[in-house]
Amino acid sequence: MDRRALLGLAAVVMPALTPSAAEASPPSGGGTVSEASYFRLPIVTASILHANGRRGVLSIETGLDVPDAVLRTRAEQSAPRLRAAFNTVAQRFAGGLRPGMPPDIDQLASALQAAANTALGRPGARVLLGTVMAV
């Protein structure tokens, strides 16, 4: 890869939350994530535009922490609806990214949380982000 291609890459990497890693270090919200209440969703991708005019990919690893057993069952059954909502959020978010700028993770997390609350019909499931990468 040449130097220009390397400079064109923008990556924001956050540690991926696996159940064991989540139990070892509590999230910033103050609570702990247990293995029983956490489940991963497939990686969400969206197309982005780089500063040099080339296309790239924004990939987002997501998971949900749902301590309430009833809501967790609903969330697991609603996984296709959650994936569709997260894909829509990712496409809109990627469309609003300025070329060459890193993604705003706080804005993305807020939009994904709102989509999860809407898809599940009520709050109570916390969206957790793993790796967010724009390549």
C-alpha positions in Angstrom: 0.0 0.0 0.0 1.4 3.4 -0.8 1.7 6.3 1.6 -1.3 8.2 0.2 -3.5 5.2 0.7 -2.3 4.8 4.3 -3.0 8.5 5.0 -6.4 8.1 3.6 -7.4 5.5 6.1 -9.3 6.7 9.1 -9.9 4.2 11.8 -11.3 4.6 15.3 -10.8 1.5 17.2 -12.4 0.7 20.6 -11.8 -2.6 22.4 -14.3 -5.2 21.5 -16.6 -6.2 24.3 -16.8 -9.9 24.8 -18.7 -11.2 27.8 -15.5 -12.1 29.7 -13.9 -8.7 29.0 -17.1 -6.9 29.9 -17.2 -8.6 33.3 -13.6 -7.7 34.0 -14.0 -4.0 33.4 -17.4 -2.3 33.9 -18.6 0.0 31.2 -18.5 3.8 31.9 -22.2 3.7 32.8 -21.2 2.2 36.2 -22.9 -1.2 35.8 -21.5 -4.5 35.0 -22.2 -6.6 31.9 -22.9 -10.2 32.7 -22.5 -13.1 30.2 -26.2 -13.9 30.6 -27.5 -10.5 29.7 -25.1 -9.7 26.7 -25.5 -10.9 23.2 -23.7 -9.8 20.0 -25.2 -8.7 16.7 -23.6 -9.1 13.3 -21.2 -6.4 12.1 -23.0 -3.4 10.5 -21.4 -1.9 7.4 -22.0 1.2 5.4 -20.4 2.9 2.4 -18.4 6.1 2.9 -16.6 8.6 0.7 -12.9 9.4 1.4 -11.3 12.8 0.9 -9.6 11.7 -2.4 -13.0 10.7 -3.8 -12.7 6.9 -3.4 -15.3 4.9 -1.6 -14.7 3.1 1.6 -16.5 1.1 4.3 -17.6 2.0 7.8 -17.9 -1.2 9.9 -19.5 -1.2 13.4 -19.4 -4.1 15.9 -22.5 -4.0 18.1 -24.0 -5.9 21.0 -26.8 -5.4 23.5 -26.7 -5.7 27.3 -30.3 -6.5 28.4 -30.5 -7.2 32.1 -34.3 -7.7 32.1 -35.0 -11.3 31.1 -38.4 -10.5 29.4 -36.9 -7.7 27.4 -33.8 -9.8 26.5 -36.1 -12.5 25.1 -37.9 -9.9 23.1 -34.5 -8.5 21.9 -33.2 -11.9 20.8 -36.5 -12.5 18.9 -36.3 -9.1 17.4 -32.7 -9.5 16.2 -33.6 -9.1 12.5 -35.5 -5.9 13.3 -32.6 -4.6 15.3 -30.1 -5.4 12.5 -32.4 -3.5 10.0 -32.6 -0.5 12.3 -28.9 -0.5 12.9 -28.2 -0.8 9.2 -30.4 2.2 8.5 -28.7 4.2 11.2 -25.2 3.3 9.8 -26.2 4.3 6.3 -27.5 7.7 7.4 -24.5 8.2 9.7 -22.1 7.3 6.9 -23.9 9.6 4.5 -23.3 12.5 6.9 -19.6 11.9 7.4 -17.3 14.5 5.9 -14.7 13.0 3.7 -11.4 12.4 5.6 -12.9 13.0 9.0 -13.1 10.3 11.7 -16.6 9.2 12.8 -18.1 10.8 15.9 -18.6 7.7 18.1 -20.8 9.5 20.6 -23.2 10.6 17.9 -23.3 7.1 16.4 -23.8 5.5 19.8 -26.7 7.8 20.6 -28.4 7.1 17.2 -28.0 3.3 17.6 -29.4 3.5 21.2 -32.4 5.4 19.9 -32.9 2.8 17.1 -32.7 0.0 19.6 -35.3 1.6 21.9 -37.6 2.1 19.0 -37.2 -1.4 17.6 -37.8 -3.0 21.0 -40.7 -0.7 21.9 -39.2 0.6 25.2 -35.8 1.5 26.7 -33.9 -1.1 28.8 -31.4 -2.5 26.4 -28.0 -0.8 26.4 -26.2 -0.7 23.0 -22.5 -1.6 23.4 -20.0 -0.8 20.6 -17.0 -2.8 19.9 -14.8 -1.8 17.0 -15.8 1.2 14.8 -13.6 1.5 11.8 -13.7 3.6 8.6 -11.5 2.2 5.9 
